[in-house]
């Protein structure tokens, strides 16, 4: 999965002068795996990424937010920090 993550991140060109945004951050998932993502991918709004980058790379109508979310649910690949935040909201 890390190879796919690097390949995708390398295809996504971002206009920025801040080289710190290209530093990698470890993200741990519920299935025990860990991936490295560039900081800019984690710091940008999802809609900004979707509209400016994602739609340019994935031209297929079969790959969209709904199909990706279904795949994540089926594979049970959710970031630990997201699960913790959702549990905090749920509990309180």
PyMOL CGO cylinders between C-alpha atoms (Angstrom):
from pymol import cmd
from pymol.cgo import CYLINDER

trace = [
    CYLINDER, 0.00, 0.00, 0.00, 2.88, 2.37, 0.69, 0.3, 1, 1, 1, 1, 1, 1,
    CYLINDER, 2.88, 2.37, 0.69, 4.09, 2.04, -2.91, 0.3, 1, 1, 1, 1, 1, 1,
    CYLINDER, 4.09, 2.04, -2.91, 0.66, 3.10, -4.17, 0.3, 1, 1, 1, 1, 1, 1,
    CYLINDER, 0.66, 3.10, -4.17, 0.57, 5.99, -1.69, 0.3, 1, 1, 1, 1, 1, 1,
    CYLINDER, 0.57, 5.99, -1.69, 3.99, 7.25, -2.83, 0.3, 1, 1, 1, 1, 1, 1,
    CYLINDER, 3.99, 7.25, -2.83, 3.08, 6.89, -6.50, 0.3, 1, 1, 1, 1, 1, 1,
    CYLINDER, 3.08, 6.89, -6.50, -0.14, 8.80, -6.03, 0.3, 1, 1, 1, 1, 1, 1,
    CYLINDER, -0.14, 8.80, -6.03, 1.48, 11.54, -3.95, 0.3, 1, 1, 1, 1, 1, 1,
    CYLINDER, 1.48, 11.54, -3.95, 4.26, 11.92, -6.53, 0.3, 1, 1, 1, 1, 1, 1,
    CYLINDER, 4.26, 11.92, -6.53, 1.71, 12.37, -9.34, 0.3, 1, 1, 1, 1, 1, 1,
    CYLINDER, 1.71, 12.37, -9.34, -0.02, 15.11, -7.42, 0.3, 1, 1, 1, 1, 1, 1,
    CYLINDER, -0.02, 15.11, -7.42, 1.90, 18.29, -8.03, 0.3, 1, 1, 1, 1, 1, 1,
    CYLINDER, 1.90, 18.29, -8.03, 1.25, 21.06, -5.58, 0.3, 1, 1, 1, 1, 1, 1,
    CYLINDER, 1.25, 21.06, -5.58, 2.31, 24.65, -6.15, 0.3, 1, 1, 1, 1, 1, 1,
    CYLINDER, 2.31, 24.65, -6.15, 3.96, 25.71, -2.93, 0.3, 1, 1, 1, 1, 1, 1,
    CYLINDER, 3.96, 25.71, -2.93, 7.19, 27.26, -1.80, 0.3, 1, 1, 1, 1, 1, 1,
    CYLINDER, 7.19, 27.26, -1.80, 7.05, 25.50, 1.56, 0.3, 1, 1, 1, 1, 1, 1,
    CYLINDER, 7.05, 25.50, 1.56, 9.18, 22.36, 1.36, 0.3, 1, 1, 1, 1, 1, 1,
    CYLINDER, 9.18, 22.36, 1.36, 8.02, 21.30, 4.84, 0.3, 1, 1, 1, 1, 1, 1,
    CYLINDER, 8.02, 21.30, 4.84, 4.64, 20.45, 3.30, 0.3, 1, 1, 1, 1, 1, 1,
    CYLINDER, 4.64, 20.45, 3.30, 6.31, 17.58, 1.44, 0.3, 1, 1, 1, 1, 1, 1,
    CYLINDER, 6.31, 17.58, 1.44, 7.62, 15.97, 4.65, 0.3, 1, 1, 1, 1, 1, 1,
    CYLINDER, 7.62, 15.97, 4.65, 6.02, 12.57, 5.36, 0.3, 1, 1, 1, 1, 1, 1,
    CYLINDER, 6.02, 12.57, 5.36, 3.82, 11.87, 8.39, 0.3, 1, 1, 1, 1, 1, 1,
    CYLINDER, 3.82, 11.87, 8.39, 3.13, 8.35, 9.72, 0.3, 1, 1, 1, 1, 1, 1,
    CYLINDER, 3.13, 8.35, 9.72, -0.54, 7.39, 9.85, 0.3, 1, 1, 1, 1, 1, 1,
    CYLINDER, -0.54, 7.39, 9.85, -1.53, 4.21, 11.69, 0.3, 1, 1, 1, 1, 1, 1,
    CYLINDER, -1.53, 4.21, 11.69, -4.59, 2.26, 10.59, 0.3, 1, 1, 1, 1, 1, 1,
    CYLINDER, -4.59, 2.26, 10.59, -7.00, -0.03, 12.40, 0.3, 1, 1, 1, 1, 1, 1,
    CYLINDER, -7.00, -0.03, 12.40, -5.78, -3.08, 10.49, 0.3, 1, 1, 1, 1, 1, 1,
    CYLINDER, -5.78, -3.08, 10.49, -2.26, -2.58, 11.91, 0.3, 1, 1, 1, 1, 1, 1,
    CYLINDER, -2.26, -2.58, 11.91, -0.68, -1.09, 8.80, 0.3, 1, 1, 1, 1, 1, 1,
    CYLINDER, -0.68, -1.09, 8.80, 1.09, 2.26, 8.69, 0.3, 1, 1, 1, 1, 1, 1,
    CYLINDER, 1.09, 2.26, 8.69, 1.52, 4.59, 5.73, 0.3, 1, 1, 1, 1, 1, 1,
    CYLINDER, 1.52, 4.59, 5.73, 3.49, 7.79, 5.17, 0.3, 1, 1, 1, 1, 1, 1,
    CYLINDER, 3.49, 7.79, 5.17, 1.56, 10.73, 3.74, 0.3, 1, 1, 1, 1, 1, 1,
    CYLINDER, 1.56, 10.73, 3.74, 2.87, 14.16, 2.76, 0.3, 1, 1, 1, 1, 1, 1,
    CYLINDER, 2.87, 14.16, 2.76, 1.84, 16.89, 5.23, 0.3, 1, 1, 1, 1, 1, 1,
    CYLINDER, 1.84, 16.89, 5.23, 0.12, 18.92, 2.54, 0.3, 1, 1, 1, 1, 1, 1,
    CYLINDER, 0.12, 18.92, 2.54, -2.32, 16.06, 1.89, 0.3, 1, 1, 1, 1, 1, 1,
    CYLINDER, -2.32, 16.06, 1.89, -3.33, 16.02, 5.56, 0.3, 1, 1, 1, 1, 1, 1,
    CYLINDER, -3.33, 16.02, 5.56, -3.50, 19.80, 5.96, 0.3, 1, 1, 1, 1, 1, 1,
    CYLINDER, -3.50, 19.80, 5.96, -5.66, 20.61, 2.92, 0.3, 1, 1, 1, 1, 1, 1,
    CYLINDER, -5.66, 20.61, 2.92, -9.46, 20.62, 2.90, 0.3, 1, 1, 1, 1, 1, 1,
    CYLINDER, -9.46, 20.62, 2.90, -10.89, 17.46, 1.38, 0.3, 1, 1, 1, 1, 1, 1,
    CYLINDER, -10.89, 17.46, 1.38, -12.95, 19.36, -1.18, 0.3, 1, 1, 1, 1, 1, 1,
    CYLINDER, -12.95, 19.36, -1.18, -9.90, 21.33, -2.26, 0.3, 1, 1, 1, 1, 1, 1,
    CYLINDER, -9.90, 21.33, -2.26, -7.96, 18.13, -2.84, 0.3, 1, 1, 1, 1, 1, 1,
    CYLINDER, -7.96, 18.13, -2.84, -10.92, 16.49, -4.55, 0.3, 1, 1, 1, 1, 1, 1,
    CYLINDER, -10.92, 16.49, -4.55, -11.57, 19.37, -6.93, 0.3, 1, 1, 1, 1, 1, 1,
    CYLINDER, -11.57, 19.37, -6.93, -8.04, 20.43, -7.76, 0.3, 1, 1, 1, 1, 1, 1,
    CYLINDER, -8.04, 20.43, -7.76, -6.09, 17.19, -7.72, 0.3, 1, 1, 1, 1, 1, 1,
    CYLINDER, -6.09, 17.19, -7.72, -8.18, 14.05, -7.43, 0.3, 1, 1, 1, 1, 1, 1,
    CYLINDER, -8.18, 14.05, -7.43, -10.51, 14.79, -10.36, 0.3, 1, 1, 1, 1, 1, 1,
    CYLINDER, -10.51, 14.79, -10.36, -7.52, 15.48, -12.61, 0.3, 1, 1, 1, 1, 1, 1,
    CYLINDER, -7.52, 15.48, -12.61, -5.87, 12.16, -11.79, 0.3, 1, 1, 1, 1, 1, 1,
    CYLINDER, -5.87, 12.16, -11.79, -8.90, 9.87, -11.64, 0.3, 1, 1, 1, 1, 1, 1,
    CYLINDER, -8.90, 9.87, -11.64, -10.96, 10.47, -14.76, 0.3, 1, 1, 1, 1, 1, 1,
    CYLINDER, -10.96, 10.47, -14.76, -13.04, 7.31, -14.28, 0.3, 1, 1, 1, 1, 1, 1,
    CYLINDER, -13.04, 7.31, -14.28, -16.63, 7.74, -13.15, 0.3, 1, 1, 1, 1, 1, 1,
    CYLINDER, -16.63, 7.74, -13.15, -16.30, 4.42, -11.30, 0.3, 1, 1, 1, 1, 1, 1,
    CYLINDER, -16.30, 4.42, -11.30, -13.78, 5.85, -8.82, 0.3, 1, 1, 1, 1, 1, 1,
    CYLINDER, -13.78, 5.85, -8.82, -15.49, 8.43, -6.65, 0.3, 1, 1, 1, 1, 1, 1,
    CYLINDER, -15.49, 8.43, -6.65, -15.96, 9.30, -2.98, 0.3, 1, 1, 1, 1, 1, 1,
    CYLINDER, -15.96, 9.30, -2.98, -18.71, 6.71, -2.52, 0.3, 1, 1, 1, 1, 1, 1,
    CYLINDER, -18.71, 6.71, -2.52, -16.80, 3.81, -4.05, 0.3, 1, 1, 1, 1, 1, 1,
    CYLINDER, -16.80, 3.81, -4.05, -13.63, 4.72, -2.16, 0.3, 1, 1, 1, 1, 1, 1,
    CYLINDER, -13.63, 4.72, -2.16, -15.49, 4.89, 1.16, 0.3, 1, 1, 1, 1, 1, 1,
    CYLINDER, -15.49, 4.89, 1.16, -17.13, 1.51, 0.46, 0.3, 1, 1, 1, 1, 1, 1,
    CYLINDER, -17.13, 1.51, 0.46, -13.69, 0.04, -0.26, 0.3, 1, 1, 1, 1, 1, 1,
    CYLINDER, -13.69, 0.04, -0.26, -12.27, 1.46, 2.98, 0.3, 1, 1, 1, 1, 1, 1,
    CYLINDER, -12.27, 1.46, 2.98, -15.19, 0.04, 4.97, 0.3, 1, 1, 1, 1, 1, 1,
    CYLINDER, -15.19, 0.04, 4.97, -14.85, -3.36, 3.34, 0.3, 1, 1, 1, 1, 1, 1,
    CYLINDER, -14.85, -3.36, 3.34, -11.09, -3.45, 3.96, 0.3, 1, 1, 1, 1, 1, 1,
    CYLINDER, -11.09, -3.45, 3.96, -11.50, -1.96, 7.46, 0.3, 1, 1, 1, 1, 1, 1,
    CYLINDER, -11.50, -1.96, 7.46, -8.76, 0.58, 6.83, 0.3, 1, 1, 1, 1, 1, 1,
    CYLINDER, -8.76, 0.58, 6.83, -9.43, 3.63, 8.96, 0.3, 1, 1, 1, 1, 1, 1,
    CYLINDER, -9.43, 3.63, 8.96, -6.85, 5.89, 10.58, 0.3, 1, 1, 1, 1, 1, 1,
    CYLINDER, -6.85, 5.89, 10.58, -6.59, 5.41, 14.36, 0.3, 1, 1, 1, 1, 1, 1,
    CYLINDER, -6.59, 5.41, 14.36, -6.92, 9.14, 15.02, 0.3, 1, 1, 1, 1, 1, 1,
    CYLINDER, -6.92, 9.14, 15.02, -10.20, 9.26, 13.08, 0.3, 1, 1, 1, 1, 1, 1,
    CYLINDER, -10.20, 9.26, 13.08, -11.60, 6.30, 15.03, 0.3, 1, 1, 1, 1, 1, 1,
    CYLINDER, -11.60, 6.30, 15.03, -10.56, 7.93, 18.32, 0.3, 1, 1, 1, 1, 1, 1,
    CYLINDER, -10.56, 7.93, 18.32, -12.23, 11.23, 17.41, 0.3, 1, 1, 1, 1, 1, 1,
    CYLINDER, -12.23, 11.23, 17.41, -15.44, 9.49, 16.35, 0.3, 1, 1, 1, 1, 1, 1,
    CYLINDER, -15.44, 9.49, 16.35, -15.46, 7.53, 19.63, 0.3, 1, 1, 1, 1, 1, 1,
    CYLINDER, -15.46, 7.53, 19.63, -14.95, 10.77, 21.58, 0.3, 1, 1, 1, 1, 1, 1,
    CYLINDER, -14.95, 10.77, 21.58, -17.93, 12.32, 19.79, 0.3, 1, 1, 1, 1, 1, 1,
    CYLINDER, -17.93, 12.32, 19.79, -20.00, 9.20, 20.38, 0.3, 1, 1, 1, 1, 1, 1,
    CYLINDER, -20.00, 9.20, 20.38, -19.17, 9.06, 24.09, 0.3, 1, 1, 1, 1, 1, 1,
    CYLINDER, -19.17, 9.06, 24.09, -19.47, 12.60, 24.61, 0.3, 1, 1, 1, 1, 1, 1,
]
cmd.load_cgo(trace, "trace")
